[in-house]
C-alpha cells in the first residue's frame, strides 16, 4: 500500500486526496500537521518537509509533486 504524507490545509494535497477519493484508491494517510512523528518520518524518507509526498515501498518509488503523484496513481490503479 502507498503512503501519502499530507497537510489538510495544503491545496496540492487536497488535489491528490480528491483524486484518490474519487477513484476509491486506498492509501495509508499520514497527516503531518501537529504530528511530530509523522513529520520526522517524512523528513527522514524524503529529506524535506514538503507535502504531498507519496511513498510506494513495494515499487521503490517516492515523489513530491501532486501532478506526478496523480499520474503515477492513474498508471498503477487505472484511470
ZANU-955057 format. One line per field, with one value per residue: residue number from 0; residue in three letters; y, x, z of N, C-alpha, C in turn. Coordinates in nm, 2 decimals. Layout:
N
k <- [NUM,...]
r <- [ala,...]
n.yy <- [Y,...]
n.xx <- [X,...]
n.zz <- [Z,...]
ca.yy <- [Y,...]
ca.xx <- [X,...]
ca.zz <- [Z,...]
c.yy <- [Y,...]
c.xx <- [X,...]
c.zz <- [Z,...]
This chain:
79
k <- [0,1,2,3,4,5,6,7,8,9,10,11,12,13,14,15,16,17,18,19,20,21,22,23,24,25,26,27,28,29,30,31,32,33,34,35,36,37,38,39,40,41,42,43,44,45,46,47,48,49,50,51,52,53,54,55,56,57,58,59,60,61,62,63,64,65,66,67,68,69,70,71,72,73,74,75,76,77,78]
r <- [unk,unk,unk,unk,unk,unk,unk,unk,unk,unk,unk,unk,unk,unk,unk,unk,unk,unk,unk,unk,unk,unk,unk,unk,unk,unk,unk,unk,unk,unk,unk,unk,unk,unk,unk,unk,unk,unk,unk,unk,unk,unk,unk,unk,unk,unk,unk,unk,unk,unk,unk,unk,unk,unk,unk,unk,unk,unk,unk,unk,unk,unk,unk,unk,unk,unk,unk,unk,unk,unk,unk,unk,unk,unk,unk,unk,unk,unk,unk]
n.yy <- [-0.12,0.23,0.52,0.83,1.14,1.43,1.76,1.88,2.14,2.21,2.30,2.15,1.90,1.85,1.82,1.58,1.41,1.44,1.32,1.05,0.98,1.01,0.80,0.58,0.48,0.33,0.46,0.48,0.72,1.00,1.25,1.53,1.76,1.89,1.65,1.53,1.30,1.18,1.39,1.39,1.14,1.18,1.37,1.22,1.02,1.16,1.38,1.64,1.86,1.88,1.86,1.74,1.40,1.10,0.76,0.46,0.17,-0.09,-0.07,0.08,0.35,0.71,1.03,1.39,1.59,1.70,1.66,1.47,1.26,1.20,1.12,0.89,0.73,0.70,0.54,0.32,0.22,0.24,0.44]
n.xx <- [0.08,0.04,0.19,0.08,0.19,0.07,-0.09,-0.39,-0.46,-0.33,-0.35,-0.25,-0.22,-0.49,-0.58,-0.47,-0.59,-0.86,-0.86,-0.79,-1.00,-1.22,-1.15,-1.15,-0.92,-0.71,-0.51,-0.24,-0.28,-0.10,-0.11,0.08,0.04,0.08,0.17,0.44,0.59,0.51,0.59,0.87,0.93,0.86,1.06,1.29,1.25,1.23,1.39,1.31,1.04,0.83,0.50,0.24,0.36,0.44,0.49,0.57,0.65,0.67,0.72,0.95,0.94,0.91,0.77,0.71,0.55,0.22,0.08,0.25,0.22,-0.06,-0.06,0.10,-0.05,-0.28,-0.17,-0.09,-0.32,-0.52,-0.73]
n.zz <- [0.00,-0.07,0.08,0.18,0.27,0.41,0.44,0.57,0.50,0.27,-0.06,-0.28,-0.17,-0.12,-0.38,-0.46,-0.26,-0.33,-0.58,-0.51,-0.35,-0.53,-0.71,-0.55,-0.43,-0.20,0.05,0.28,0.49,0.62,0.82,0.86,1.01,1.32,1.40,1.52,1.49,1.25,1.08,1.12,1.02,0.75,0.68,0.72,0.53,0.28,0.29,0.32,0.44,0.27,0.13,-0.09,-0.04,-0.17,-0.11,-0.23,-0.12,-0.20,-0.48,-0.47,-0.51,-0.47,-0.44,-0.48,-0.62,-0.68,-0.93,-1.05,-0.87,-0.89,-1.16,-1.15,-0.98,-1.14,-1.35,-1.20,-1.07,-1.26,-1.47]
ca.yy <- [0.00,0.35,0.61,0.97,1.24,1.55,1.85,1.90,2.28,2.22,2.28,2.04,1.77,1.83,1.78,1.44,1.35,1.44,1.22,0.91,0.96,0.99,0.67,0.48,0.43,0.33,0.50,0.50,0.87,1.04,1.40,1.58,1.88,1.86,1.51,1.54,1.17,1.17,1.49,1.34,1.03,1.24,1.43,1.11,0.95,1.24,1.49,1.77,1.86,1.92,1.77,1.60,1.31,0.97,0.66,0.32,0.09,-0.22,-0.04,0.16,0.48,0.81,1.16,1.50,1.68,1.65,1.61,1.34,1.16,1.16,1.04,0.76,0.65,0.66,0.43,0.20,0.18,0.26,0.57]
ca.xx <- [0.00,0.12,0.18,0.07,0.21,-0.01,-0.15,-0.53,-0.48,-0.25,-0.43,-0.19,-0.26,-0.63,-0.60,-0.44,-0.69,-0.98,-0.85,-0.79,-1.14,-1.30,-1.12,-1.16,-0.79,-0.68,-0.37,-0.21,-0.27,-0.02,-0.12,0.19,0.01,0.07,0.22,0.59,0.65,0.49,0.68,1.01,0.94,0.86,1.19,1.38,1.23,1.24,1.49,1.25,0.91,0.73,0.39,0.22,0.47,0.39,0.59,0.53,0.76,0.68,0.78,1.07,0.91,0.87,0.76,0.65,0.46,0.08,0.05,0.32,0.15,-0.18,-0.03,0.15,-0.17,-0.36,-0.10,-0.08,-0.45,-0.61,-0.79]
ca.zz <- [0.00,-0.07,0.20,0.14,0.37,0.36,0.54,0.53,0.45,0.15,-0.18,-0.36,-0.10,-0.14,-0.51,-0.46,-0.18,-0.41,-0.68,-0.46,-0.30,-0.65,-0.77,-0.45,-0.41,-0.05,0.08,0.42,0.50,0.73,0.83,0.94,1.09,1.46,1.43,1.51,1.45,1.10,1.01,1.13,0.93,0.62,0.65,0.71,0.40,0.16,0.31,0.35,0.50,0.17,0.10,-0.07,-0.06,-0.19,-0.10,-0.27,-0.08,-0.28,-0.61,-0.45,-0.57,-0.39,-0.52,-0.42,-0.69,-0.69,-1.07,-1.07,-0.78,-0.96,-1.28,-1.10,-0.92,-1.26,-1.42,-1.12,-1.03,-1.37,-1.46]
c.yy <- [0.12,0.44,0.75,1.06,1.37,1.64,1.88,2.04,2.30,2.20,2.17,1.90,1.74,1.78,1.63,1.36,1.34,1.33,1.08,0.88,0.93,0.85,0.56,0.41,0.44,0.36,0.50,0.65,0.91,1.20,1.44,1.70,1.84,1.72,1.51,1.41,1.15,1.27,1.45,1.23,1.08,1.29,1.32,1.04,1.03,1.35,1.63,1.76,1.90,1.81,1.82,1.52,1.17,0.87,0.52,0.23,-0.03,-0.19,0.04,0.30,0.58,0.94,1.26,1.57,1.62,1.59,1.48,1.23,1.11,1.08,0.90,0.67,0.61,0.54,0.30,0.14,0.18,0.39,0.56]
c.xx <- [0.09,0.09,0.17,0.09,0.14,-0.04,-0.29,-0.55,-0.40,-0.33,-0.38,-0.22,-0.41,-0.66,-0.57,-0.55,-0.82,-0.98,-0.86,-0.93,-1.23,-1.28,-1.13,-1.03,-0.76,-0.53,-0.36,-0.18,-0.20,-0.02,-0.01,0.16,-0.01,0.11,0.37,0.65,0.63,0.58,0.82,1.03,0.94,1.00,1.30,1.37,1.27,1.35,1.44,1.10,0.80,0.62,0.31,0.35,0.42,0.50,0.52,0.64,0.78,0.75,0.91,1.06,0.87,0.87,0.69,0.54,0.32,0.05,0.12,0.26,0.02,-0.16,0.02,0.04,-0.26,-0.30,-0.11,-0.22,-0.56,-0.69,-0.94]
c.zz <- [0.00,0.05,0.14,0.27,0.32,0.48,0.49,0.47,0.32,0.03,-0.27,-0.30,-0.13,-0.28,-0.52,-0.38,-0.26,-0.51,-0.62,-0.41,-0.42,-0.71,-0.67,-0.42,-0.26,-0.04,0.23,0.43,0.63,0.73,0.92,1.02,1.24,1.50,1.41,1.45,1.30,1.02,1.01,1.03,0.78,0.59,0.64,0.58,0.28,0.17,0.33,0.39,0.40,0.15,-0.02,-0.10,-0.06,-0.18,-0.14,-0.24,-0.16,-0.42,-0.60,-0.51,-0.46,-0.47,-0.44,-0.49,-0.71,-0.83,-1.10,-0.99,-0.85,-1.08,-1.25,-1.06,-1.04,-1.33,-1.33,-1.09,-1.15,-1.35,-1.44]
